Amino acid sequence: MEKIRFDLDFQNLCKEVIQVAYDFIGNNERETEVIYFFGTKEQNVSYTGVFYKIKNHFAELHEVNNILEKKIDYSNKNISTLTTKNLEILEQIFSLFKLDNREIPTQIKIIYNLKENNLESKLDYKFHFSKHKTKRPPDLFDEWINSIKSKTK
């Protein structure tokens, strides 16, 4: 696959995962500042997580209605849809790397700043949990959230 095609496909998948997270909060552009996506896969264990910066506060999925003026439908169905779609897109991202004979990342972090219309993706190739005795994917997600919070204090 040519580099330009790969880059376009990768960017489109990044945009797609952000759109799924944006849809979850009712496309609330007025209140939402930043959308954060986390995805990881090691030895056939996949995990995704999303959190937001809303009105200058960080919020995980279960916290968004505490901040948003325009409340969202926080039903199990909507959470399941978000998780299922994000896992599907994550698999597409990893398949894209495999198809292009590139090293497959173990972790991807995507940050979309709505106010600046800026999309940033960060890839990591190290094993973070599969070779660790106690660390699990949600722990990595929580560590990322805490690092983002600490950087903005």
KOLDRENNU-12451 format. One record per atom (N, C-alpha, C): residue number from 1; atom name; x, y, z negated. Coordinates in nm, 4 decimals, padded with zeros to 6 digits. Layout:
<atoms>
<NUM; "CA"; <X; Y; Z>>
...
</atoms>
This chain:
<atoms>
<1; "N"; <00.0853; -00.1172; 00.0000>>
<1; "CA"; <00.0000; 00.0000; 00.0000>>
<1; "C"; <00.0898; 00.1234; 00.0000>>
<2; "N"; <00.0550; 00.2189; 00.0796>>
<2; "CA"; <00.1368; 00.3397; 00.0819>>
<2; "C"; <00.1181; 00.4198; -00.0463>>
<3; "N"; <00.2209; 00.4957; -00.0819>>
<3; "CA"; <00.2223; 00.5705; -00.2082>>
<3; "C"; <00.1047; 00.6660; -00.2191>>
<4; "N"; <00.0734; 00.7366; -00.1125>>
<4; "CA"; <-00.0372; 00.8341; -00.1167>>
<4; "C"; <-00.1686; 00.7628; -00.1444>>
<5; "N"; <-00.1912; 00.6484; -00.0799>>
<5; "CA"; <-00.3151; 00.5716; -00.0997>>
<5; "C"; <-00.3241; 00.5237; -00.2448>>
<6; "N"; <-00.2132; 00.4699; -00.2965>>
<6; "CA"; <-00.2104; 00.4239; -00.4352>>
<6; "C"; <-00.2432; 00.5392; -00.5295>>
<7; "N"; <-00.1767; 00.6529; -00.5108>>
<7; "CA"; <-00.1979; 00.7690; -00.5980>>
<7; "C"; <-00.3430; 00.8158; -00.5947>>
<8; "N"; <-00.4027; 00.8197; -00.4762>>
<8; "CA"; <-00.5432; 00.8608; -00.4635>>
<8; "C"; <-00.6366; 00.7616; -00.5325>>
<9; "N"; <-00.6111; 00.6336; -00.5112>>
<9; "CA"; <-00.6946; 00.5308; -00.5753>>
<9; "C"; <-00.6813; 00.5375; -00.7277>>
<10; "N"; <-00.5586; 00.5556; -00.7749>>
<10; "CA"; <-00.5358; 00.5648; -00.9189>>
<10; "C"; <-00.6073; 00.6875; -00.9766>>
<11; "N"; <-00.5927; 00.8015; -00.9117>>
<11; "CA"; <-00.6595; 00.9234; -00.9587>>
<11; "C"; <-00.8114; 00.9072; -00.9587>>
<12; "N"; <-00.8648; 00.8416; -00.8565>>
<12; "CA"; <-01.0097; 00.8197; -00.8508>>
<12; "C"; <-01.0582; 00.7314; -00.9653>>
<13; "N"; <-00.9811; 00.6304; -01.0004>>
<13; "CA"; <-01.0190; 00.5445; -01.1129>>
<13; "C"; <-01.0093; 00.6214; -01.2449>>
<14; "N"; <-00.9090; 00.7058; -01.2581>>
<14; "CA"; <-00.8978; 00.7899; -01.3779>>
<14; "C"; <-01.0184; 00.8833; -01.3885>>
<15; "N"; <-01.0566; 00.9425; -01.2787>>
<15; "CA"; <-01.1734; 01.0312; -01.2771>>
<15; "C"; <-01.3005; 00.9535; -01.3105>>
<16; "N"; <-01.3083; 00.8320; -01.2597>>
<16; "CA"; <-01.4266; 00.7491; -01.2842>>
<16; "C"; <-01.4423; 00.7168; -01.4334>>
<17; "N"; <-01.3331; 00.6824; -01.4986>>
<17; "CA"; <-01.3403; 00.6493; -01.6416>>
<17; "C"; <-01.3788; 00.7744; -01.7223>>
<18; "N"; <-01.3302; 00.8892; -01.6810>>
<18; "CA"; <-01.3670; 01.0136; -01.7487>>
<18; "C"; <-01.5146; 01.0449; -01.7239>>
<19; "N"; <-01.5622; 01.0194; -01.6027>>
<19; "CA"; <-01.7035; 01.0446; -01.5721>>
<19; "C"; <-01.7951; 00.9585; -01.6585>>
<20; "N"; <-01.7570; 00.8346; -01.6814>>
<20; "CA"; <-01.8361; 00.7454; -01.7672>>
<20; "C"; <-01.8438; 00.8041; -01.9089>>
<21; "N"; <-01.7309; 00.8528; -01.9597>>
<21; "CA"; <-01.7285; 00.9132; -02.0940>>
<21; "C"; <-01.8079; 01.0432; -02.0968>>
<22; "N"; <-01.8029; 01.1171; -01.9884>>
<22; "CA"; <-01.8773; 01.2430; -01.9774>>
<22; "C"; <-02.0276; 01.2164; -01.9725>>
<23; "N"; <-02.0666; 01.1149; -01.8982>>
<23; "CA"; <-02.2082; 01.0764; -01.8913>>
<23; "C"; <-02.2610; 01.0380; -02.0288>>
<24; "N"; <-02.1770; 00.9706; -02.1078>>
<24; "CA"; <-02.2182; 00.9263; -02.2408>>
<24; "C"; <-02.2631; 01.0432; -02.3277>>
<25; "N"; <-02.1975; 01.1575; -02.3131>>
<25; "CA"; <-02.2342; 01.2743; -02.3942>>
<25; "C"; <-02.3299; 01.3671; -02.3199>>
<26; "N"; <-02.3994; 01.3118; -02.2219>>
<26; "CA"; <-02.5018; 01.3881; -02.1523>>
<26; "C"; <-02.4470; 01.4986; -02.0638>>
<27; "N"; <-02.3252; 01.4790; -02.0119>>
<27; "CA"; <-02.2624; 01.5793; -01.9249>>
<27; "C"; <-02.2636; 01.7174; -01.9880>>
<28; "N"; <-02.2374; 01.7202; -02.1161>>
<28; "CA"; <-02.2453; 01.8439; -02.1942>>
<28; "C"; <-02.1177; 01.9274; -02.1769>>
<29; "N"; <-02.1155; 02.0032; -02.0697>>
<29; "CA"; <-01.9984; 02.0850; -02.0371>>
<29; "C"; <-01.9853; 02.2058; -02.1295>>
<30; "N"; <-02.0971; 02.2554; -02.1760>>
<30; "CA"; <-02.0956; 02.3766; -02.2584>>
<30; "C"; <-02.0259; 02.3539; -02.3920>>
<31; "N"; <-02.0462; 02.2396; -02.4531>>
<31; "CA"; <-01.9915; 02.2147; -02.5858>>
<31; "C"; <-01.8611; 02.1340; -02.5854>>
<32; "N"; <-01.8378; 02.0557; -02.4809>>
<32; "CA"; <-01.7241; 01.9643; -02.4775>>
<32; "C"; <-01.6020; 02.0331; -02.4179>>
<33; "N"; <-01.4894; 02.0174; -02.4854>>
<33; "CA"; <-01.3637; 02.0777; -02.4387>>
<33; "C"; <-01.2726; 01.9756; -02.3714>>
<34; "N"; <-01.2532; 01.8601; -02.4364>>
<34; "CA"; <-01.1589; 01.7602; -02.3859>>
<34; "C"; <-01.2180; 01.6208; -02.4051>>
<35; "N"; <-01.1923; 01.5337; -02.3070>>
<35; "CA"; <-01.2298; 01.3922; -02.3150>>
<35; "C"; <-01.1007; 01.3108; -02.3147>>
<36; "N"; <-01.0910; 01.2175; -02.4089>>
<36; "CA"; <-00.9733; 01.1318; -02.4224>>
<36; "C"; <-01.0150; 00.9866; -02.3989>>
<37; "N"; <-00.9408; 00.9188; -02.3124>>
<37; "CA"; <-00.9657; 00.7772; -02.2860>>
<37; "C"; <-00.8396; 00.6985; -02.3177>>
<38; "N"; <-00.8587; 00.5842; -02.3801>>
<38; "CA"; <-00.7495; 00.4936; -02.4148>>
<38; "C"; <-00.7853; 00.3552; -02.3634>>
<39; "N"; <-00.6910; 00.2928; -02.2948>>
<39; "CA"; <-00.7112; 00.1558; -02.2495>>
<39; "C"; <-00.5834; 00.0769; -02.2659>>
<40; "N"; <-00.5967; -00.0470; -02.3075>>
<40; "CA"; <-00.4797; -00.1324; -02.3240>>
<40; "C"; <-00.5153; -00.2755; -02.2869>>
<41; "N"; <-00.4146; -00.3459; -02.2384>>
<41; "CA"; <-00.4298; -00.4881; -02.2100>>
<41; "C"; <-00.2946; -00.5544; -02.2262>>
<42; "N"; <-00.2934; -00.6536; -02.3125>>
<42; "CA"; <-00.1750; -00.7359; -02.3334>>
<42; "C"; <-00.2202; -00.8803; -02.3467>>
<43; "N"; <-00.1593; -00.9673; -02.2704>>
<43; "CA"; <-00.1870; -01.1109; -02.2767>>
<43; "C"; <-00.3370; -01.1406; -02.2798>>
<44; "N"; <-00.4073; -01.0852; -02.1831>>
<44; "CA"; <-00.5510; -01.1076; -02.1613>>
<44; "C"; <-00.6421; -01.0528; -02.2708>>
<45; "N"; <-00.5933; -00.9650; -02.3558>>
<45; "CA"; <-00.6765; -00.8963; -02.4536>>
<45; "C"; <-00.6864; -00.7503; -02.4089>>
<46; "N"; <-00.8081; -00.7086; -02.3762>>
<46; "CA"; <-00.8313; -00.5721; -02.3289>>
<46; "C"; <-00.9118; -00.4939; -02.4309>>
<47; "N"; <-00.8881; -00.3633; -02.4327>>
<47; "CA"; <-00.9585; -00.2754; -02.5260>>
<47; "C"; <-00.9619; -00.1352; -02.4660>>
<48; "N"; <-01.0744; -00.0682; -02.4842>>
<48; "CA"; <-01.0842; 00.0726; -02.4457>>
<48; "C"; <-01.1464; 00.1513; -02.5605>>
<49; "N"; <-01.1143; 00.2787; -02.5631>>
<49; "CA"; <-01.1725; 00.3695; -02.6610>>
<49; "C"; <-01.1816; 00.5085; -02.6020>>
<50; "N"; <-01.2784; 00.5838; -02.6510>>
<50; "CA"; <-01.2999; 00.7206; -02.6046>>
<50; "C"; <-01.3220; 00.8088; -02.7265>>
<51; "N"; <-01.2651; 00.9279; -02.7205>>
<51; "CA"; <-01.3013; 01.0302; -02.8186>>
<51; "C"; <-01.3000; 01.1649; -02.7508>>
<52; "N"; <-01.3497; 01.2642; -02.8206>>
<52; "CA"; <-01.3743; 01.3949; -02.7606>>
<52; "C"; <-01.3238; 01.5071; -02.8510>>
<53; "N"; <-01.2997; 01.6210; -02.7881>>
<53; "CA"; <-01.2847; 01.7454; -02.8624>>
<53; "C"; <-01.4071; 01.8284; -02.8250>>
<54; "N"; <-01.4900; 01.8523; -02.9248>>
<54; "CA"; <-01.6169; 01.9220; -02.9055>>
<54; "C"; <-01.6213; 02.0399; -03.0021>>
<55; "N"; <-01.6379; 02.1569; -02.9463>>
<55; "CA"; <-01.6460; 02.2777; -03.0283>>
<55; "C"; <-01.5317; 02.2829; -03.1309>>
<56; "N"; <-01.4122; 02.2533; -03.0824>>
<56; "CA"; <-01.2886; 02.2584; -03.1612>>
<56; "C"; <-01.2801; 02.1531; -03.2722>>
<57; "N"; <-01.3591; 02.0463; -03.2626>>
<57; "CA"; <-01.3549; 01.9346; -03.3572>>
<57; "C"; <-01.3337; 01.8051; -03.2778>>
<58; "N"; <-01.2548; 01.7149; -03.3335>>
<58; "CA"; <-01.2362; 01.5849; -03.2707>>
<58; "C"; <-01.3471; 01.4917; -03.3169>>
<59; "N"; <-01.3988; 01.4130; -03.2220>>
<59; "CA"; <-01.5099; 01.3244; -03.2550>>
<59; "C"; <-01.4973; 01.1924; -03.1814>>
<60; "N"; <-01.5059; 01.0844; -03.2579>>
<60; "CA"; <-01.5191; 00.9529; -03.1977>>
<60; "C"; <-01.6666; 00.9351; -03.1614>>
<61; "N"; <-01.6975; 00.8255; -03.0941>>
<61; "CA"; <-01.8338; 00.8051; -03.0446>>
<61; "C"; <-01.9393; 00.8207; -03.1533>>
<62; "N"; <-01.9139; 00.7612; -03.2688>>
<62; "CA"; <-02.0135; 00.7634; -03.3757>>
<62; "C"; <-02.0261; 00.9009; -03.4422>>
<63; "N"; <-01.9400; 00.9957; -03.4046>>
<63; "CA"; <-01.9412; 01.1272; -03.4683>>
<63; "C"; <-01.9941; 01.2397; -03.3783>>
<64; "N"; <-02.0153; 01.2126; -03.2509>>
<64; "CA"; <-02.0484; 01.3216; -03.1588>>
<64; "C"; <-02.1783; 01.3926; -03.1949>>
<65; "N"; <-02.2775; 01.3190; -03.2416>>
<65; "CA"; <-02.4043; 01.3837; -03.2768>>
<65; "C"; <-02.3930; 01.4708; -03.4023>>
<66; "N"; <-02.2860; 01.4533; -03.4795>>
<66; "CA"; <-02.2630; 01.5414; -03.5946>>
<66; "C"; <-02.2188; 01.6797; -03.5497>>
<67; "N"; <-02.1680; 01.6893; -03.4264>>
<67; "CA"; <-02.1124; 01.8154; -03.3772>>
<67; "C"; <-02.1968; 01.8771; -03.2661>>
<68; "N"; <-02.2448; 01.7929; -03.1754>>
<68; "CA"; <-02.3204; 01.8449; -03.0612>>
<68; "C"; <-02.4532; 01.9076; -03.1038>>
<69; "N"; <-02.4837; 02.0201; -03.0454>>
<69; "CA"; <-02.6165; 02.0788; -03.0650>>
<69; "C"; <-02.7189; 01.9969; -02.9876>>
<70; "N"; <-02.6830; 01.9609; -02.8646>>
<70; "CA"; <-02.7686; 01.8787; -02.7802>>
<70; "C"; <-02.7336; 01.7324; -02.8084>>
<71; "N"; <-02.8168; 01.6666; -02.8899>>
<71; "CA"; <-02.7877; 01.5300; -02.9341>>
<71; "C"; <-02.7953; 01.4313; -02.8182>>
<72; "N"; <-02.7189; 01.3229; -02.8313>>
<72; "CA"; <-02.7164; 01.2196; -02.7282>>
<72; "C"; <-02.7891; 01.0951; -02.7782>>
<73; "N"; <-02.8178; 01.0061; -02.6858>>
<73; "CA"; <-02.8768; 00.8767; -02.7186>>
<73; "C"; <-02.7634; 00.7843; -02.7614>>
<74; "N"; <-02.7549; 00.7620; -02.8906>>
<74; "CA"; <-02.6477; 00.6807; -02.9467>>
<74; "C"; <-02.6950; 00.5367; -02.9710>>
<75; "N"; <-02.7648; 00.4830; -02.8742>>
<75; "CA"; <-02.8176; 00.3470; -02.8883>>
<75; "C"; <-02.7098; 00.2448; -02.8560>>
<76; "N"; <-02.7309; 00.1228; -02.9042>>
<76; "CA"; <-02.6385; 00.0137; -02.8738>>
<76; "C"; <-02.6276; -00.0069; -02.7237>>
<77; "N"; <-02.7372; 00.0138; -02.6521>>
<77; "CA"; <-02.7375; -00.0033; -02.5068>>
<77; "C"; <-02.6410; 00.0948; -02.4416>>
<78; "N"; <-02.6452; 00.2206; -02.4808>>
<78; "CA"; <-02.5566; 00.3208; -02.4213>>
<78; "C"; <-02.4106; 00.2972; -02.4587>>
<79; "N"; <-02.3845; 00.2572; -02.5813>>
<79; "CA"; <-02.2478; 00.2271; -02.6228>>
<79; "C"; <-02.1963; 00.1052; -02.5458>>
<80; "N"; <-02.2800; 00.0062; -02.5306>>
<80; "CA"; <-02.2429; -00.1138; -02.4559>>
<80; "C"; <-02.2151; -00.0804; -02.3088>>
<81; "N"; <-02.2972; 00.0061; -02.2499>>
<81; "CA"; <-02.2767; 00.0483; -02.1110>>
<81; "C"; <-02.1430; 00.1192; -02.0963>>
<82; "N"; <-02.1140; 00.2111; -02.1872>>
<82; "CA"; <-01.9860; 00.2833; -02.1853>>
<82; "C"; <-01.8694; 00.1859; -02.1944>>
<83; "N"; <-01.8744; 00.0962; -02.2905>>
<83; "CA"; <-01.7657; 00.0013; -02.3123>>
<83; "C"; <-01.7490; -00.0927; -02.1930>>
<84; "N"; <-01.8589; -00.1457; -02.1430>>
<84; "CA"; <-01.8534; -00.2387; -02.0300>>
<84; "C"; <-01.7968; -00.1711; -01.9058>>
<85; "N"; <-01.8466; -00.0527; -01.8742>>
<85; "CA"; <-01.7967; 00.0186; -01.7562>>
<85; "C"; <-01.6486; 00.0533; -01.7711>>
<86; "N"; <-01.6091; 00.0980; -01.8892>>
<86; "CA"; <-01.4688; 00.1344; -01.9086>>
<86; "C"; <-01.3771; 00.0131; -01.8986>>
<87; "N"; <-01.4198; -00.0997; -01.9512>>
<87; "CA"; <-01.3392; -00.2215; -01.9383>>
<87; "C"; <-01.3279; -00.2644; -01.7913>>
<88; "N"; <-01.4370; -00.2487; -01.7164>>
<88; "CA"; <-01.4342; -00.2820; -01.5736>>
<88; "C"; <-01.3368; -00.1917; -01.4985>>
<89; "N"; <-01.3410; -00.0630; -01.5280>>
<89; "CA"; <-01.2506; 00.0316; -01.4611>>
<89; "C"; <-01.1059; 00.0051; -01.5021>>
<90; "N"; <-01.0850; -00.0260; -01.6285>>
<90; "CA"; <-00.9503; -00.0588; -01.6747>>
<90; "C"; <-00.8947; -00.1774; -01.5953>>
<91; "N"; <-00.9764; -00.2787; -01.5743>>
<91; "CA"; <-00.9334; -00.3943; -01.4956>>
<91; "C"; <-00.9018; -00.3537; -01.3515>>
<92; "N"; <-00.9808; -00.2623; -01.2967>>
<92; "CA"; <-00.9544; -00.2139; -01.1606>>
<92; "C"; <-00.8204; -00.1398; -01.1540>>
<93; "N"; <-00.7912; -00.0636; -01.2577>>
<93; "CA"; <-00.6629; 00.0076; -01.2624>>
<93; "C"; <-00.5473; -00.0921; -01.2636>>
<94; "N"; <-00.5562; -00.1925; -01.3492>>
<94; "CA"; <-00.4494; -00.2917; -01.3561>>
<94; "C"; <-00.4398; -00.3719; -01.2262>>
<95; "N"; <-00.5533; -00.4007; -01.1638>>
<95; "CA"; <-00.5532; -00.4718; -01.0352>>
<95; "C"; <-00.4882; -00.3881; -00.9259>>
<96; "N"; <-00.5089; -00.2585; -00.9309>>
<96; "CA"; <-00.4468; -00.1684; -00.8345>>
<96; "C"; <-00.2940; -00.1775; -00.8430>>
<97; "N"; <-00.2419; -00.1783; -00.9643>>
<97; "CA"; <-00.0976; -00.1914; -00.9828>>
<97; "C"; <-00.0484; -00.3261; -00.9303>>
<98; "N"; <-00.1214; -00.4316; -00.9628>>
<98; "CA"; <-00.0821; -00.5657; -00.9193>>
<98; "C"; <-00.0852; -00.5760; -00.7665>>
<99; "N"; <-00.1907; -00.5243; -00.7056>>
<99; "CA"; <-00.2064; -00.5286; -00.5606>>
<99; "C"; <-00.0919; -00.4572; -00.4889>>
<100; "N"; <-00.0408; -00.3525; -00.5505>>
<100; "CA"; <00.0678; -00.2752; -00.4912>>
<100; "C"; <00.2057; -00.3241; -00.5375>>
<101; "N"; <00.2091; -00.4393; -00.6018>>
<101; "CA"; <00.3343; -00.4989; -00.6504>>
<101; "C"; <00.4121; -00.4048; -00.7412>>
<102; "N"; <00.3404; -00.3331; -00.8252>>
<102; "CA"; <00.4031; -00.2439; -00.9230>>
<102; "C"; <00.3985; -00.3096; -01.0600>>
<103; "N"; <00.4893; -00.2663; -01.1448>>
<103; "CA"; <00.4839; -00.3120; -01.2833>>
<103; "C"; <00.3499; -00.2692; -01.3423>>
<104; "N"; <00.2839; -00.3610; -01.4085>>
<104; "CA"; <00.1511; -00.3331; -01.4631>>
<104; "C"; <00.1670; -00.2751; -01.6034>>
<105; "N"; <00.1095; -00.1570; -01.6268>>
<105; "CA"; <00.1208; -00.0982; -01.7605>>
<105; "C"; <00.0429; -00.1800; -01.8632>>
<106; "N"; <00.0809; -00.1683; -01.9861>>
<106; "CA"; <00.0070; -00.2329; -02.0943>>
<106; "C"; <-00.0897; -00.1342; -02.1593>>
<107; "N"; <-00.0686; -00.0067; -02.1303>>
<107; "CA"; <-00.1486; 00.0960; -02.1969>>
<107; "C"; <-00.1628; 00.2176; -02.1053>>
<108; "N"; <-00.2814; 00.2760; -02.1076>>
<108; "CA"; <-00.3056; 00.3988; -02.0331>>
<108; "C"; <-00.3834; 00.4952; -02.1216>>
<109; "N"; <-00.3408; 00.6188; -02.1179>>
<109; "CA"; <-00.4096; 00.7255; -02.1902>>
<109; "C"; <-00.4433; 00.8330; -02.0874>>
<110; "N"; <-00.5694; 00.8741; -02.0853>>
<110; "CA"; <-00.6145; 00.9757; -01.9916>>
<110; "C"; <-00.6763; 01.0889; -02.0720>>
<111; "N"; <-00.6345; 01.2092; -02.0392>>
<111; "CA"; <-00.6857; 01.3280; -02.1073>>
<111; "C"; <-00.7427; 01.4205; -02.0002>>
<112; "N"; <-00.8681; 01.4572; -02.0181>>
<112; "CA"; <-00.9296; 01.5518; -01.9247>>
<112; "C"; <-00.9749; 01.6746; -02.0008>>
<113; "N"; <-00.9154; 01.7883; -01.9671>>
<113; "CA"; <-00.9523; 01.9154; -02.0269>>
<113; "C"; <-01.0563; 01.9799; -01.9368>>
<114; "N"; <-01.1797; 01.9852; -01.9838>>
<114; "CA"; <-01.2892; 02.0395; -01.9039>>
<114; "C"; <-01.2719; 02.1886; -01.8778>>
<115; "N"; <-01.2244; 02.2609; -01.9767>>
<115; "CA"; <-01.2127; 02.4064; -01.9648>>
<115; "C"; <-01.1092; 02.4455; -01.8598>>
<116; "N"; <-01.0019; 02.3660; -01.8485>>
<116; "CA"; <-00.8946; 02.3953; -01.7530>>
<116; "C"; <-00.9031; 02.3094; -01.6277>>
<117; "N"; <-01.0008; 02.2179; -01.6232>>
<117; "CA"; <-01.0159; 02.1230; -01.5128>>
<117; "C"; <-00.8830; 02.0528; -01.4846>>
<118; "N"; <-00.8233; 01.9983; -01.5909>>
<118; "CA"; <-00.6920; 01.9355; -01.5822>>
<118; "C"; <-00.7002; 01.7899; -01.6283>>
<119; "N"; <-00.6561; 01.6992; -01.5415>>
<119; "CA"; <-00.6540; 01.5564; -01.5723>>
<119; "C"; <-00.5090; 01.5113; -01.5851>>
<120; "N"; <-00.4806; 01.4435; -01.6958>>
<120; "CA"; <-00.3450; 01.3954; -01.7219>>
<120; "C"; <-00.3527; 01.2484; -01.7608>>
<121; "N"; <-00.2643; 01.1687; -01.7037>>
<121; "CA"; <-00.2603; 01.0274; -01.7409>>
<121; "C"; <-00.1191; 00.9917; -01.7851>>
<122; "N"; <-00.1129; 00.9043; -01.8858>>
<122; "CA"; <00.0147; 00.8579; -01.9385>>
<122; "C"; <00.0110; 00.7054; -01.9415>>
<123; "N"; <00.1145; 00.6452; -01.8863>>
<123; "CA"; <00.1239; 00.4993; -01.8818>>
<123; "C"; <00.2351; 00.4522; -01.9735>>
<124; "N"; <00.2152; 00.3361; -02.0308>>
<124; "CA"; <00.3166; 00.2756; -02.1166>>
<124; "C"; <00.3275; 00.1287; -02.0773>>
<125; "N"; <00.4474; 00.0753; -02.0854>>
<125; "CA"; <00.4723; -00.0605; -02.0399>>
<125; "C"; <00.5198; -00.1535; -02.1512>>
<126; "N"; <00.5339; -00.1014; -02.2707>>
<126; "CA"; <00.5813; -00.1839; -02.3827>>
<126; "C"; <00.4639; -00.2635; -02.4414>>
<127; "N"; <00.4985; -00.3744; -02.5076>>
<127; "CA"; <00.3982; -00.4493; -02.5821>>
<127; "C"; <00.3824; -00.3827; -02.7189>>
<128; "N"; <00.2591; -00.3529; -02.7535>>
<128; "CA"; <00.2330; -00.2798; -02.8775>>
<128; "C"; <00.1633; -00.3644; -02.9845>>
<129; "N"; <00.0838; -00.4619; -02.9413>>
<129; "CA"; <00.0114; -00.5399; -03.0424>>
<129; "C"; <00.0269; -00.6905; -03.0273>>
<130; "N"; <00.0509; -00.7388; -02.9073>>
<130; "CA"; <00.0524; -00.8843; -02.8886>>
<130; "C"; <00.1725; -00.9511; -02.9549>>
<131; "N"; <00.2777; -00.8762; -02.9776>>
<131; "CA"; <00.3958; -00.9329; -03.0443>>
<131; "C"; <00.4079; -00.8820; -03.1880>>
<132; "N"; <00.3013; -00.8243; -03.2373>>
<132; "CA"; <00.2999; -00.7680; -03.3729>>
<132; "C"; <00.2099; -00.8553; -03.4603>>
<133; "N"; <00.2494; -00.8763; -03.5828>>
<133; "CA"; <00.1746; -00.9679; -03.6708>>
<133; "C"; <00.0394; -00.9127; -03.7150>>
<134; "N"; <00.0303; -00.7826; -03.7379>>
<134; "CA"; <-00.0933; -00.7286; -03.7936>>
<134; "C"; <-00.1603; -00.6220; -03.7067>>
<135; "N"; <-00.0887; -00.5639; -03.6122>>
<135; "CA"; <-00.1440; -00.4540; -03.5335>>
<135; "C"; <-00.2379; -00.5067; -03.4255>>
<136; "N"; <-00.3531; -00.4399; -03.4122>>
<136; "CA"; <-00.4540; -00.4755; -03.3132>>
<136; "C"; <-00.4850; -00.3530; -03.2277>>
<137; "N"; <-00.5499; -00.3723; -03.1118>>
<137; "CA"; <-00.5792; -00.2595; -03.0233>>
<137; "C"; <-00.6511; -00.1416; -03.0906>>
<138; "N"; <-00.7510; -00.1642; -03.1754>>
<138; "CA"; <-00.8146; -00.0478; -03.2398>>
<138; "C"; <-00.7168; 00.0335; -03.3260>>
<139; "N"; <-00.6159; -00.0336; -03.3806>>
<139; "CA"; <-00.5149; 00.0381; -03.4587>>
<139; "C"; <-00.4364; 00.1343; -03.3701>>
<140; "N"; <-00.4053; 00.0904; -03.2475>>
<140; "CA"; <-00.3329; 00.1760; -03.1532>>
<140; "C"; <-00.4176; 00.2973; -03.1150>>
<141; "N"; <-00.5453; 00.2734; -03.0943>>
<141; "CA"; <-00.6384; 00.3818; -03.0613>>
<141; "C"; <-00.6438; 00.4829; -03.1763>>
<142; "N"; <-00.6569; 00.4327; -03.2983>>
<142; "CA"; <-00.6609; 00.5209; -03.4160>>
<142; "C"; <-00.5308; 00.6000; -03.4311>>
<143; "N"; <-00.4178; 00.5353; -03.4041>>
<143; "CA"; <-00.2891; 00.6051; -03.4115>>
<143; "C"; <-00.2842; 00.7203; -03.3110>>
<144; "N"; <-00.3386; 00.6970; -03.1915>>
<144; "CA"; <-00.3384; 00.8019; -03.0895>>
<144; "C"; <-00.4272; 00.9187; -03.1320>>
<145; "N"; <-00.5455; 00.8860; -03.1817>>
<145; "CA"; <-00.6345; 00.9915; -03.2300>>
<145; "C"; <-00.5640; 01.0751; -03.3367>>
<146; "N"; <-00.5033; 01.0085; -03.4326>>
<146; "CA"; <-00.4347; 01.0800; -03.5413>>
<146; "C"; <-00.3178; 01.1642; -03.4898>>
<147; "N"; <-00.2459; 01.1137; -03.3880>>
<147; "CA"; <-00.1350; 01.1924; -03.3337>>
<147; "C"; <-00.1863; 01.3168; -03.2607>>
<148; "N"; <-00.2977; 01.3037; -03.1901>>
<148; "CA"; <-00.3569; 01.4193; -03.1212>>
<148; "C"; <-00.4034; 01.5210; -03.2247>>
<149; "N"; <-00.4705; 01.4745; -03.3275>>
<149; "CA"; <-00.5183; 01.5645; -03.4329>>
<149; "C"; <-00.4027; 01.6382; -03.4998>>
<150; "N"; <-00.2943; 01.5665; -03.5295>>
<150; "CA"; <-00.1821; 01.6281; -03.5989>>
<150; "C"; <-00.1086; 01.7302; -03.5110>>
<151; "N"; <-00.1098; 01.7095; -03.3798>>
<151; "CA"; <-00.0448; 01.8037; -03.2883>>
<151; "C"; <-00.1207; 01.9358; -03.2783>>
<152; "N"; <-00.2486; 01.9340; -03.3068>>
<152; "CA"; <-00.3308; 02.0537; -03.2872>>
<152; "C"; <-00.3589; 02.1284; -03.4159>>
<153; "N"; <-00.2988; 02.0849; -03.5245>>
<153; "CA"; <-00.3224; 02.1550; -03.6534>>
<153; "C"; <-00.2385; 02.2778; -03.6621>>
</atoms>
